[in-house]
Amino acid sequence: MIHNQSEEKCPVGIANDGAGKETIGNMKHFLGLVGISEKEIRSLRMANPLVLAFVGDAVYEHYVRMAVIHRTKGGLHLLHRQSTRYVKATAQAFVVKNLENFLTDEERDMIRKGRNQKGHSAPKNTQTADYRLATGFETLIGWLSLKEDSKRLEEVVAKAIEIIDECSVDPVRISTQLEEGQQP
């Protein structure tokens, strides 16, 4: 459930008409073409969570960009601003906080594994806790991608976009206010 009480929608362009359902392709086929064996492909699914997050970052960004270019009329600057709204660490942390009931136990475990990894150095304008949650989210996206569960991957990404779309203000402000016990 989203914590925002306002009915106003975020200005993110035109409504989704379903056109943003792009896929990245058959990863197993591609990896075979570049010389990766079936055994190595299976082991990628069990990779270090930060490796999964590395993959998840790119996959999530790809899906977001596909949605944004189909929903937003404007130049590159507007496309960049709109896509940044979805991919920044604070937005991803907001999504994780609102996905709890949507995820399976195994998916929540992947987020936890990514969140708990050492070596997090958050960007200067991001709180460490948000950056760690965002890493957990990217770990989940990378894991779903590498296990080629495209149906679930697309459901999770679509839900993440929906959560951000439904908030009438910047997710950063809402997260900060909720942590401080204030009403958004």
N, C-alpha and C positions, 0 to 999 in steps of 0.2 A: 504494500500500500504506500502511496506517495504521501509524504508528510506535508505537502503544500496545500493550504486551505483555499487558495484563490482559484476562481473559475477561469481567469484570463489565461489565454494560451501564449506561449513564447513566440515571437515573430521569427519564424525560421523559413519562410517561403511558402510555396503552395502546398496543399495537402498531398500526402503520398497517394499516388494513383496506382501503386503496385509496380511501377516501372523500375524500381530500384532493386529488383531481384536478380542481380548479376552473380555469377559464380566465378571462382578463381580457376577452376579446371580440375582435372583429375591429377592430383598430386602424386599418387603412386606411379602413374604412367610417366609423368615428368621426371621424377626421381630416378626411375629406371633408365630413362634416356640419358641422364647425366652420370650413370654408373653406380647408383646406390642400390645395393642388394635388398631383397625382401626382408632379410634378417635385420639389416641396418635400419630399414624403414620402421619395422616393429619397435626397435630399440629407441627410436626418436620419440615415440609416445611416452616413454619412461624417462625422458631427458630431465636434466636439472630444471627446476621450475623457472629459473631465470632465462634459460634457453627457450622454454615454452613461452615465456613472456615476450622475449625478443621476436618470436614468430607471431604471437598474438597481437603485438603492437602493429605490425605491418598488415595483418589480415583485417583487424578491426578498422584501421585507417582506410583500407581499400573499400570495405563495405560502406563506411561513412561517406567517403568521397563519391561513391556511386549513387548513394541516396541524395546527397547534397546537389550533385550536378543535375539530377532529374527533378529536384524540387525547387531549385533556386534559379531565378532569372537574374543574371548580372555577370559582371566581369570577374577576373581572377581574384581581386581583392575581396569581393563579397563571398566568393566560394571559399576562400581561405578562412575568412572570419566565421562563416557558418560551420565549416568542418572542425575548426578549432574548438568551437563550443561543445562538441561531442567527444573529442579525443583528449582534452586536457585532463590532467590527473585528478583535479577536483571534481570534474564532471563524472569521471569513471568511478571515483570513490562514492559519489552520490548515488550512482547506479547500483553499486554493490550493496549499499545500505538499504536500497529499495527492492532488491531482487530476492531477498531471503526466501519468501514463500514460493517463488517461481523455480528455484533451483532444486536439483536432486541432492541427496547427501554426498554423493561422489563429486558433484560439481562444487558444492560448498567446500569440500575437502581440498579440491584443486586451488580454490581461491585462498584458503588458509595456508597451503604450502607455499604459494607465491608470495603471500603477504609476509610470511615468517622468514623469508630468506635474508641472509646477511648481505651487506654491501649496498644498502640503499643510501644514496646521497640525493636527497630531493632537490629539485631546482629551487632557486632562491625565493620565488614567490609562491611556493607550495609547502604546506605543512607535511612533515615526515609521515604522519599517520595517513593522510590522504594519498601520498605517493605510494605507500606500502599497499593500501587497498587497491589502488589502480594497478599496481604490479600483479596483485592477486587476480584481478579481473582479466588482465592481459594473459596471465598464465592459463586461465580457463579457456580463453579464446584460442590460444595456441594449441592447447591440448585437444580441444574439439576439432580443430583444423587438422592436426596431425593424425588423429584417429579417423579422419575423413567422415565425421558425423555431420555432414553439411546441413541436414535438416535441423538438427538441434542447434548447430552453430548459427544458422540464420534466425531461428526463433529467439535465441539469446541476444543477438545483435539487434534484431527488430525491437525486442522488449527494452533494451538499453536506450535506443533512439526514442521510443515512445515515452519512457520515463523522463528523459531530458526535454522532449517536446511539451510534455504536460506541465512542466514547471513554468510559472509565469515570470520568474526572476532567475537570475543566475544561480545555478546549483551551489556555487561556492557560498553565496550569502546564506542560503537556506541551511546548508550543512553547519556553517559557523554559528548561526543563531540557535539551531537545535542543540548543538553541543553546549552552548551557554545558557540553555534553558529558556530562551526567548521564543515568542511566537513569530513565525516568518511574516 
